[in-house]
Structures are given as C-alpha cells and as structure tokens.
Amino acid sequence: MHQNNNVTEFILLGLTQDPLRQKMVFLIFLIFYVGTVAGNMLIIVTIKCSWSLGSPMYFFLFYLSFSDFCFSTTTAPRLIVDALSEKKLISYSECMTQIFALHLFGCMEIFVLILMAVDRYVAICKPLHYPRIMRRQVCLILIILAWIGSFVHSTAQIILALRLPFCGPNLIDHYFCDLQPFLKLACMEIYVMNLLVVSNSGAICSSSFMILMISYIVILHLLRNHSAEGRKKALSTCTSHIIVVVLFFGPCIFIYTRPPTTFPMDNMVSVFYTIGTPFLNPLVYNLRNAEVKNAMRKLWHVKTASESNKG
C-alpha cells in the first residue's frame, strides 16, 4: 500500500458535468433508488412473513432481492449525492471499500441467478425427485457456498486494486470506483493487470451467462413434453429469469471482457447492471408471478386487519 501514498483521494466525474443535467440525474436516480429499496424490501418482507412462499425458488429469490438491495446501495447513493455536490471527492479507503462491496454483492447476484436456474431445471425436469434434491439443507449449503465464492472473488479484486500505484492524476471518469477506470490512472504497465481482471470478473460473467442460457435452452426444450398448463406456468417463470439474466449480464460482459479501452457509453452501460437491474428485478418477479402477488395481498390484508382490531 506504500506505493499508493501519492494519491489519497479521487474525484468522480459522474455521468455529466452540466449543472442542469446533474439535477436531472439527481431526480431520476433518486426515484430509481427509492423504487429499488422499496421493491426489494417488499419482496424480502413478503417471503420472510409468508408461509406459502417456502419453496426453494422463493428462498433464492429472497437472497436475490437482498443482493440487489446491497448491490445498488454501493453505487446509487453516492451518484445521487454527487449530482448536487460541487466537489465529488472520494477517499482512497472509501474507493477500495466500494470496489470490494460492488464485487461481493454483484458476484453474489450472479451465483444466486445460477442457483435459481438450477432450481427451475430440477423442478421441471425431475419433478418427482425435486423435494429430495432441493431440500432446505441443500439450499442453505448452496447459499453459503455462493457467499464464500463471492467473498473470494471480491478479495481477489481488492488485492489487484491495492497493487495499483497512483502517481498523480486522480480524476475517475465514472460515477463509482472500479478496476477498469482505475487502470487508466495507474502509473504502471497495465496489460498484465487487465488480463487478470478479464480472467477474473470477465470469466465469471461470460461463463455464468453461458451456463444460464444453456440451462434455460434445455429447460425450454424439455417443456415440450409437459401439459399445456404446466408448460405455460414454467414458461412464464423461465421468461422472467431470462429477462433478468440478459439485462444483467449483457452490460457486465461488455465492461469486463475487453482490452483496457474506454468508450463514451461505458458509464451509461454500467447504469444498466448497477442500478437498472436491481430496480427491474422486483417488477419482473412481481408482475409475472401470481404467487408473490397473492402473498403480498394476504400480508397487506392481515396487517390492515390487525391495525383495525387495535383501533
């Protein structure tokens, strides 16, 4: 860490430098973040309080919503505050913390999406063995392994970041700290470092996306043997999962699997997976899932009834 002492803080340039556009950024992303927090907390509370949502799919959905909430919180609040700040300063230690949290919860979301695909595959392709294969203990072990894997990944990222020497320039052309914009400021040859980033984050994004898409293609192929009603229900669930996967992994692959070059669209592309996907996930799973909507209605009615009795 001694080689990083020349720079103790960075300046985040954000999405725009125009004062009027900065106010628009503040308003738009404040709405997005409030919607993200409200939507994901609603799913978390509903799953936690509803006995009808005790299946493995909702067990994993609980952790997906938790990951979305934390993942969005690593970037959105600072973007919102910085939109109205004259000096968008962030300390070196805060930057390192943001990188660690971003990759921890981002990687956790990836692993949970894979677990949800596995759950759907077992439920559709091996329905008779589903209760035995996806029992509660197995699901809990899988989630623990996902957390361990996410921690290992984020630790590897922070180790790479700590090895970067910064000699002078401290302007980050982004709205959050990450390794890709960091590489532009490092006063060293970054070819090897970029290879390490691609082999870590890039490989996780690309391989996970391929695994997910292959699993859903297999599921959709096997749905031909199901009844019309069962096929419709499974297709609805899989379609919502595929939408989430494409919206999340498309931008991730674009950012993390390329040489150390930057494009004007990078910041807006990053918005899709850091803020857009956590906002859309609750909408996708609520609007396309009758069980979740029914559980929310029941929970609301119970709460209203209890408040009326107290009154």
Backbone hydrogen bonds, N-H to C=O, Kabsch-Sander energy under -0.5 kcal/mol:
donor,donor_aa,acceptor,acceptor_aa,energy
4,N,1,M,-1.5
5,N,2,H,-1.4
7,V,4,N,-1.4
8,T,6,N,-0.5
10,F,90,I,-3.3
11,I,170,N,-2.9
12,L,10,F,-0.5
12,L,88,K,-2.7
13,L,11,I,-0.6
13,L,172,I,-2.8
14,G,174,H,-2.5
22,Q,18,D,-2.3
23,K,19,P,-1.6
24,M,20,L,-1.6
25,V,21,R,-2.7
26,F,22,Q,-2.4
27,L,23,K,-2.2
28,I,24,M,-2.9
29,F,25,V,-2.4
30,L,26,F,-1.5
31,I,27,L,-1.9
32,F,28,I,-2.1
33,Y,29,F,-2.4
34,V,30,L,-2.6
35,G,31,I,-2.4
36,T,32,F,-2.3
37,V,33,Y,-2.8
38,A,34,V,-2.7
39,G,35,G,-2.7
40,N,36,T,-2.4
41,M,37,V,-2.3
42,L,38,A,-2.0
43,I,39,G,-1.8
44,I,40,N,-2.4
45,V,41,M,-2.7
46,T,42,L,-2.4
47,I,43,I,-2.7
48,K,44,I,-2.1
49,C,45,V,-2.0
50,S,46,T,-1.2
51,W,49,C,-0.6
53,L,50,S,-0.9
54,G,51,W,-0.6
58,Y,55,S,-0.7
59,F,55,S,-1.7
60,F,56,P,-2.5
61,L,57,M,-1.9
62,F,58,Y,-1.9
63,Y,59,F,-1.1
64,L,60,F,-2.0
65,S,61,L,-2.5
66,F,62,F,-2.1
67,S,63,Y,-2.4
68,D,64,L,-2.6
69,F,65,S,-2.5
70,C,66,F,-2.2
71,F,67,S,-3.2
72,S,68,D,-2.5
73,T,69,F,-1.7
74,T,70,C,-1.1
74,T,71,F,-0.5
75,T,72,S,-1.2
76,A,72,S,-2.8
79,L,75,T,-1.9
80,I,76,A,-2.5
81,V,77,P,-2.6
82,D,78,R,-2.9
83,A,79,L,-1.2
84,L,81,V,-1.4
85,S,82,D,-1.1
88,K,86,E,-0.6
89,L,87,K,-1.5
90,I,10,F,-2.5
92,Y,8,T,-2.5
95,C,91,S,-2.3
96,M,92,Y,-2.1
97,T,93,S,-2.2
98,Q,94,E,-2.4
99,I,95,C,-2.2
100,F,96,M,-2.3
101,A,97,T,-2.7
102,L,98,Q,-2.7
103,H,99,I,-2.1
104,L,100,F,-2.2
105,F,101,A,-2.4
106,G,102,L,-1.8
107,C,103,H,-2.1
108,M,104,L,-1.8
109,E,105,F,-1.9
110,I,106,G,-1.6
111,F,107,C,-2.4
112,V,108,M,-2.4
113,L,109,E,-2.2
114,I,110,I,-1.8
115,L,111,F,-2.3
116,M,112,V,-2.4
117,A,113,L,-1.7
118,V,114,I,-2.4
119,D,115,L,-2.5
120,R,116,M,-2.2
121,Y,117,A,-2.2
122,V,118,V,-2.5
123,A,119,D,-2.5
124,I,120,R,-2.2
125,C,121,Y,-2.9
126,K,122,V,-2.0
129,H,126,K,-0.7
130,Y,126,K,-0.8
133,I,129,H,-2.7
134,M,130,Y,-2.8
135,R,132,R,-0.8
139,C,135,R,-2.1
140,L,136,R,-2.3
141,I,137,Q,-2.2
142,L,138,V,-2.4
143,I,139,C,-2.1
144,I,140,L,-2.2
145,L,141,I,-2.4
146,A,142,L,-1.9
147,W,143,I,-2.2
148,I,144,I,-2.3
149,G,145,L,-2.8
150,S,146,A,-2.3
151,F,147,W,-2.4
152,V,148,I,-2.4
153,H,149,G,-2.2
154,S,150,S,-2.6
155,T,151,F,-2.2
156,A,152,V,-2.1
157,Q,153,H,-1.9
158,I,154,S,-2.3
159,I,155,T,-2.0
160,L,156,A,-1.8
161,A,157,Q,-2.3
162,L,158,I,-2.4
163,R,159,I,-1.0
163,R,160,L,-0.5
164,L,161,A,-1.3
166,F,3,Q,-0.5
167,C,165,P,-0.5
172,I,11,I,-3.0
172,I,170,N,-0.7
173,D,171,L,-0.7
174,H,172,I,-2.6
182,F,178,D,-1.5
183,L,179,L,-2.3
184,K,180,Q,-0.7
185,L,181,P,-0.6
185,L,182,F,-1.3
186,A,182,F,-1.1
187,C,165,P,-2.3
188,M,186,A,-1.2
194,N,190,I,-2.8
195,L,191,Y,-1.9
196,L,192,V,-2.0
197,V,193,M,-2.2
198,V,194,N,-2.8
199,S,195,L,-2.6
200,N,196,L,-1.0
201,S,197,V,-1.4
202,G,197,V,-1.5
203,A,198,V,-1.4
204,I,200,N,-2.0
205,C,201,S,-2.5
206,S,202,G,-2.6
207,S,203,A,-2.6
208,S,204,I,-2.0
209,F,205,C,-2.1
210,M,206,S,-2.3
211,I,207,S,-2.5
212,L,208,S,-2.5
213,M,209,F,-2.6
214,I,210,M,-2.5
215,S,211,I,-2.3
216,Y,212,L,-2.3
217,I,213,M,-2.1
218,V,214,I,-2.4
219,I,215,S,-2.3
220,L,216,Y,-2.7
221,H,217,I,-2.1
222,L,218,V,-2.3
223,L,219,I,-1.2
224,R,221,H,-1.0
225,N,222,L,-1.4
226,H,223,L,-1.7
231,R,227,S,-2.9
232,K,228,A,-2.0
233,K,229,E,-2.1
234,A,230,G,-2.4
235,L,231,R,-2.4
236,S,232,K,-1.9
237,T,233,K,-1.9
238,C,234,A,-2.7
239,T,235,L,-2.4
240,S,236,S,-1.7
241,H,237,T,-1.8
242,I,238,C,-2.6
243,I,239,T,-2.1
244,V,240,S,-1.8
245,V,241,H,-2.4
246,V,242,I,-2.6
247,L,243,I,-2.3
248,F,244,V,-2.0
249,F,245,V,-2.9
250,G,246,V,-1.9
252,C,248,F,-1.2
253,I,249,F,-2.8
254,F,250,G,-1.9
255,I,251,P,-2.1
256,Y,252,C,-2.7
257,T,253,I,-1.4
261,T,259,P,-3.0
266,D,263,F,-1.8
269,V,265,M,-2.5
270,S,266,D,-2.4
271,V,267,N,-1.4
272,F,268,M,-0.9
272,F,269,V,-0.7
273,Y,269,V,-0.8
274,T,270,S,-2.2
275,I,271,V,-2.1
276,G,271,V,-3.0
277,T,272,F,-2.5
279,F,275,I,-1.2
280,L,276,G,-2.2
281,N,277,T,-2.6
283,L,279,F,-0.6
284,V,280,L,-2.9
285,Y,281,N,-2.6
286,N,282,P,-2.1
287,L,283,L,-2.6
288,R,284,V,-1.3
289,N,286,N,-1.0
290,A,288,R,-0.5
293,K,289,N,-1.8
294,N,290,A,-2.7
295,A,291,E,-2.2
296,M,292,V,-2.2
297,R,293,K,-2.2
298,K,294,N,-2.5
299,L,295,A,-2.5
300,W,296,M,-2.4
301,H,297,R,-2.7
302,V,298,K,-2.6
303,K,299,L,-2.1
304,T,300,W,-2.6
305,A,301,H,-2.7
306,S,302,V,-2.4
307,E,303,K,-2.0
308,S,304,T,-2.1
309,N,305,A,-2.2
310,K,306,S,-1.8
311,G,307,E,-1.8
